[in-house]
Amino acid sequence: MKLTVFYFDPNVSSMFVEKTDETGNKFYTLSSPYNFVYRDEIVARVIEVDDPADIVYHLDSGYKYYKSEKFKPFKAGDGIIFDSISGCYRASDYGFVVYDQRTSRIQLKLPLQISKDKLKASYIIFPTKFLKLPVYKDIEQQLLANKIVGIIDKNEIESQMNEIDPHNPKVHRILVARGREPVNGYDDYYIPLVQIEKKAGKLLDDGRIDFKEVGAIIEIKKGQEVLQKIPGIKPEDGFDIYGEKVEATIVQKDGYYPGSNIVPSESNPLIFVSQIDGCLDIEGKTLSVLPVAIIKGDVNYESGNIDFDGSVQIMGSVLPGFTVNATGDIYVDKNVDDARLTANGDIVVKLGIGGKGEAKIIAGGYVKAKFVLNSSIEALGKIEIEDSIINSTVFSNDAVIVTGRHGKIIGGETTARHEIIVNVAGSQLQNITKLTAGKSLIVERELAELRKQMEKYKTNVEEILKKIKNSFGEGVFENPKEFLNILPPVKKKNCLLLLKELSDNNKQLKMLLDQRDEIEKKYKLEKEPSISITDIAYPGVIITIKRSKLQIDKAMQNTKFYEDNETKRVVFTSAV
C-alpha cells in the first residue's frame, strides 16, 4: 500500500487570515508558520508499506500521512517538484506550502505580504526555520517571477536582512518592493480669516448667559482681511509594485470662496479683503460682504438680537423680546411682535407692528407699516400707516398719514409736529382718541433737558452770590478791582476764587440760553399745523392744535382742524 506523508499541516489552505481589531480595522495574520519551507526542502513523500501500521516506522513525531486505497500521486503545483523515483515532493524555492484537497494539489506560495493597495510588498522570514537565510538574489528572482517590478534598492534589502537574528523565532517582515503613491491634487480653496461661527450667547456679569446675543451679524470693515487663498496643486499619478498606474484624483478641500465685494489685497494676492463696510453674508460656501445685513428668516434665538452699523433687511418677523439696532435703515418683510427696533434711518414693516404693548419703534427717518396695534412709534420723518393705528402712542416730527382703504386711528395718542391726515378718527364706541398737531416731543425733551441744566446753574449762581455777600458785603460788586486791593492776601484769594466760580456758572448759563434759542429756531414751524379727518370723526376724539384743545361730542365728517391765530381756539372747515 502506498501512503503519502505530509511534512506540513495539510489542513491549512491559506497563508493569511483576515481579522478585525477592536476599532473595526481589518488586518492580516499568518495562518500557520509551520507551512514555511526553504528551497529543496521535502514537503511530502510517497512511502510504500505492506501494513498501514508500519507507517510509524517511517515518520517522525508530528507528521501526518494520507491513506489511499487506490493511490494516485498528488499533483505538484506551482513551486513544487515531484521526483517519481524517490517519491519526494520538494520545494523549488522559499515559501508557504498549501494543499488543496479539492484538486489534490500541493502548491508553493511566495512568502510575500502585499498591501491592499498593491503599493508595498513585504518578505516574511522565520529565522529558525531557515537552514540558510535567503539572499538578495533569491528574493529578487521570486519577485521578478511574480512580475513585481517595484523592487527596492539591493543595499536597503540587505541592510534589513543583516538585522535579523537567525536564532530569534520572531517573524520578520522586510520591505522588498514599493510603488509610488499618487499625489492627489486639489483646486484653489480659501480659508476664512474672520469668525464665521455664531456664539452660544453672551456671558453676563452675574454668570447668566443671554441667549439673545449670539452674534449672527458679523460686521466687516473696508480693507479687513476676510479670506486666505490656498493655491491648488496638480495631481501626480503613481504606480504599484507591478508597474501599473495608480491614478491620482482631485480632492475637494473643505473651504470657502470669495463672493461680492471680496477682492485680492494689493499687497498680497493670496489675502482677500473687503471692498466696503458691511455685513458678512454666507451663502453655502461663498462669503460676501453686503452693505445691508440680511437676516434670512425671523429675528429669534437662532439669529439673536441684531446690532449693525448699516442697514438691516429681515426676511421674516421680529419675535417678542428681541431688538434690532441699525445705523442705517431697517426693512422687515413680515411683522414686528412686541420687539424693539431702533434705526438712524427709515423703518419699513410690510405687515404690522403690534403685540401686547411691548413693541417700540424709534426711527431717525420715516416709518411705514400696514397697521399698528398696542405699540409705540417715534420718528423724525413721516409716519405712514396703510390700515390702522389702534391703542398706540405715535409721534412724528413731521406728519402722520393714515389714508389706506380703512385708514383709521382708534384710541391711544397720535402726535405730529405738522399735520395728521386720517380717514376715520375714533369709533362708534366713543373710544378716547387723542390727536395732536403742532407739538414736537423731540423739542420738548431737548428743552426740558436744557431747563434742567439751566436751573442747576441758576441755583449755583444764587448760592455763590450769597457766599460773596455774606463774606465780603455788597461793595465787592461796586468796584471789584479797588475792593480786592484792600483785602488781605488770604481773603483776596478766596474772593477771587468765588468770583471766578460765579463767572464760570454765568458763562454756562449763557451758553444754555443760546442753545435754547437755536433749538426753537431750528424747530420753528414751517407751516400752520392741522388735523384732517377726511371721512368721519366720532365722539370721544380730542383734537389739540398747539396748546388749543377741542373735544368732539358729535360725529363730524370731512373736517380739517387748525388753530385761529387771533382767538387761539381750535376751529374747523371742510377737509376738501
Buried (B, 14 or more C-beta within 10 A) or exposed (E): BBBBBBBBBBEBBEBBEEEEEEEEEEEBEBBBEBBBBBBEBBBBBBBEBEEEEEBEEBBEEEBBBBEBEEBEBBBBBBBBEBEEEEBBBBBBBBBBBBBBEEEBBBBBBBBBBBBEEBBBBBBBBBBEBBEEBBEBEBBBEBBEEBEBBBBBEEEBBEEBBEEBEEEEEEEBBBEBBBBBBBEBBBEEBBEBBBEEEBBEBBEEEEEEEEEBBBBBBBBBEEEBBBBBBBEBBEBEEBBBBBEEEBEBEEEEEEBBBBBBBBEBBEEEEEBBBBEBBBBBBBEEEBBBBBEBBBBEBBBBEEBBBBBBBBBBBBEBBBBBBBBBBBBBBBBBBBBBBBBBBBBBBBBBBBBBBBBEBBBBBBBBBBBBBBBBBBBBBBBBBBBBBBBBBBBBBBBBBBBBBBBBEBBBBBBBBBBBBBBBBBBBBBBEEBBEBBBBBBBBBBBEEBBEEBEEBBEBBBEBBEEBBEBBEEEBEEEBEEEBEEBBEEBEEEEBEBBEEBBEBBEBBBEBBEEBEEBBEEBEEEBEEEEBBBBBBBBBBBBBBBBBBBEBEBEBEEBBEBBBBBBEEEEEEBEBEEBE
